[in-house]
Each structure stands twice: as structure tokens, then as C-alpha cells.
Amino acid sequence: MTAADSHDGLEAQFAQWRQYVQRRPELQRSDTEELEDHLRGSVDELVAAGLRADEAFLVAVKRLGGLDDLSREFAREHSDRLWKQLVLTGGADDPATDNRSRRDLLAMITCAAGAAVSIKVPELFGMTLEQDAAFYGPNFALFALPWLAAFLAWRRQARPALIGVLVALFALGAVAANVYPLADDSQSLVLTSIHLPIALWFVVGLAYVADDLRSSRRRMDFIRFTGECFVYFVLIALGGGVLIAFTIGTFEAIGIESEGFVSQWLVPCGVVAAVVVAGWLVEAKQSVVENIAPVLTRLFTPLFTAALLAFLVALTWTSTGINVEREALILFDLLLVVVLGLLLYSISARDPLVPPGLFDTLQLALVVSALVIDVLVLREITERITEYGTTPNKAAALGENVILLANLAWSAWLMLGFVRRRAPFAALERWQTGYLPVYAGWAWIVVLVFPPLFNYL
Amino acid sequence: MKVTKDLVAASATPMVLGILADGESYGYAILKRINELSAGELDWTEGLLYPLLHRLERLGHVESSWQTVPGERRRKYYRITTSGLAELAEQRRQWDTVVNALREIWVGPGDVRRSAIPLADPA
């Protein structure tokens, strides 16, 4: 063995050791470098004492002691490192990631600023938030979501074809929101205000999955993104509430009225910018912070199951039947959405290879009880509709109910197969991700087809 | 004879500060120096030394800098600060008190053999 060979071998061993050590969260890059220098000092001395390079390496590593003990000692001094910190810019170990996160931050600020400015642009044409609710209602999502989609498309370096599709879809949304002659108090206006954001959110999804539209994994990522985005948005909104309270309170103390500024500038600009910021936060923290939505799911699945079962028992006990008003239908729609959310986010966090357990059975119970309740509600509703005729609201609510029911019914079937170990878990995951276009399609139908279908009612 | 872990831990800070008071140094050299000074009796590990150095740096008693040494290797050097020197003086005062008190007990004035503890290791 030549000296050069032995040198290369030693370097390879050092590289391996480095990789091994860097996997420890307690040990940062600089610590690894410091320890490596120590190791090299030790090796040099042993070689000088007459050992061969590889022998010296073994002895030196042995002297360094077990990595477990070492990292435990480091963790005692640097306990903060065990709390995964979200380093937004700077301070990251790796200059390449650092550079990237700084560019991300710049792009996010540009997009958030763009959103904040864009919502004030209609004022140049004489629109005001207070008087033109019929304009801002359906258009609100158009001031926020295109900017988020732009940020995501930029981050993923989307192909020109995809960018074209995104632009076309947002334009279509703008057309749907503004072209139909809807009265200020029409049902369709409210429906569009609710469904256009949903339809556009799926356009954001298109920007999110960018590279691989058909991949089930990427669609699942989008579901995760949606959940985390929602959680972050709520957190930002809470912080915003505190900010508003202090702004109004402190300025009032010196005799300046700030309500106008808050309602005209702070809230609208803040909300649209917060959407972009929330999306950016989710992207930035992806692998750093534990996902929150699945944790909430774990917490609330048993509670919702208990509540629904109690409702079913009470319903059969009292035998009064469900009082079905229009509000009730929406309430039960929302209930199905919550159940579906609980199902989706526990799927999103589940290892598909783990065998079925108690939690899966619990979830099956949740879905089945929601289904039973919904079938009861649906029976009442269809009777009402055949009796009194339909309106856009009823048709939309009914359509949603049917879509959610179909999804949950098949999910329950697949879960039953999984709990009885007849079907793989992946089937359930594929079913959910494959169903996403159905929601998008329905939202677009409500926005585009409903107004003319119901004579702009 | 090996010094117990507790005693090693208690004396670690003044020892490191004392070595750094002689001039800047780096981890491996500090460990070697401690080995020399105690003739290998003090059982210091890397897991003790490096976190301690980082703690002293956080407290502002030492400061560190990366320097390139011959052989194209980066090495982290530690240097004692004024606050570190003050801390060393304070630790030294405390240790002197402890050592003096022990000496008083073990070798009292006029009674050298009062202590029941054998001073020399029988082995």
C-alpha cells in the first residue's frame, strides 16, 4: 500500500465519519468540524507514534467515545437545538440553502406586497370596500390567490405551458366573478363568493404540484399544504387581531381615530398578504416543524366520533326527527367537510405500511356515523325540494352533500377492507387524491354554470 | 487512582480558563495539556470539553475564531476574555478557600498524623 493510497483511504473514512455525525440534530456543522479537527490531531499523533493510518483512525474514533454519550453532552449545553427552530434566513449551516431561503423571502415579500397593492387598485376606479361589497365579495380571492400561485410557480420554476394555464384559469375566475348580471342581493352572488375561492384554491394546487400533476404523492402533498396553510393563516389572523386591538387602542389614547385606517387598509391588505405569507411559511418550514393539522386530527377524531354517536343515540331515543331548514343543510354539509378533513389529515400523516390499529377502527366509526346522519338528513331534504322546487342555494348545498357522501361512502368501504386486512391502505389514499378534481369541478360548475342556469337569481 | 466524575466536572471550568489564560488554544491541545498536567489521572472526555467550551463562549468568558492551520485544515481557537479572567480570579479565590480548608483539616498545625485518611495510596 502506497502512502497516497493510505491517504485516500483515510480521507474516505473521515468523510464517512462526518456523514455519520452530521445526522445528529445536536451536532451542528461547526461542531462536526471541530470534532474532526480533534480526531485528525489524535490520528496524526498516533501515526507519529508508529501506527498505520487506518489503525490510527480506529483508535482515535474509539477514544472519542460513543456518539450517543457525546451528543448527550452536547444536548445538555445546546438543548435549544432539540427544539427544531425555523431559521428563515441566515444562521443556516449551509450557504447554498441560506442563499435560497433569502431569495424565497424576497419573492414572498414581492408577492405579498403585490397582493396588498392589488386589493387597493379598484379604489382608483371609484370602488370602496364599504359600498361595493357586491364587487369585493366574489373578487376577494382574486387579489390573494394569484399571488400565492405566482410565488409557488416561481419557486418550482414552472414551465411556460403551466403558467399559461394558470393565467387562463385565473382570468376565467375573474370573468365568472364579474361578467354575469347578478343583483346585489342575489343568491348566486353569495354562492360565487363562496365557491370561487375554492375553485381558485385548486388552481393554486396546480401551481403547487407543478411538475407532476398525476402523481398521487404530489396531490397528497398539496392536501398537507392546504391544512398547514390554513393553520398558519389562522395563527397570523390571531396575531393580526392583537395588532389591530393595540393600534386602535393606543391611537385612541392620543385622540386619533384609526378605525378608518384599520378597516380600509390594515385588514384588507393584511388578509391578502397573509395568504401569501402563510403559503411561504409552509414551504419554508416543511421539514423543520412538525405538521400541526395531523396532530389536531388525532386530538379531535375521538371527540367527534363520541359527539356523533351521542347525537345518533339521542335521535333514536327522542324520535323527533331532524328539523331540516336551509341552515340545517349547510350545517350538515359542514359536518361532512369536518369529517372528511379529519379523515384526510390523518391519512396525510399515516405511514401506509403500518398495519390497522384502534385509531383506524375509530375513524371508521366516525365516518359511518357521519354517513348515517347524513342519509337521514338527505331523505328529509329531497322531500322538501320535490315539494317546494329548488333554488341555487339548495341545489348547491345538495350537490355538495352528494359529492361528500359519495366520497365518504367509498372511503368507509375502503377503510372497512383495510381494517379487516383485505385491502392495502394505499387504496384509500389513492381514492382521496383521485377525488380532488371532483371538488374543483363542482366549484367551477357552481361559479360558471349556476348563474345562467337559475336565471341569475 | 482515578478522580471521580463530580470532582472532574467541578474543576473543569477553572482548569480550562487557566490554560487559556496562558494563551489561545484549541480543543485537542487543551485536552492534551490537561492530560500532561494530571499525568493522565483526570479522565476528561471530548463530551466534557467541547460543550464546556461552548458554554463558556455563550457566557462570554472565552471567544472563538476559526483559523486555517498548515495542512489546509480549519481549526477553532479559543481565547480568554476579560470577563473570563475575572471569572478565573473568582474561581481561584473559591478553590483556594476549599484547598486551604482541606489542608487545615488533613495537616493541622502541630498534629500531622491526626487524619485517619491514608495520604498515600497503599497500592
Interface residues (C-beta under 8 A of the other chain):
Chain A: S30 D31 E33 E34 L35 D37 H38 R40 G41 S42 L64 G65 D69 L70 R72 E73 F74 R76 E77 H78
Chain B: Y26 G27 Y28 A29 L31 T45 E46 G47 L48 Y50 P51 L52 H54 R55 R58 R73 R74 R75 K76
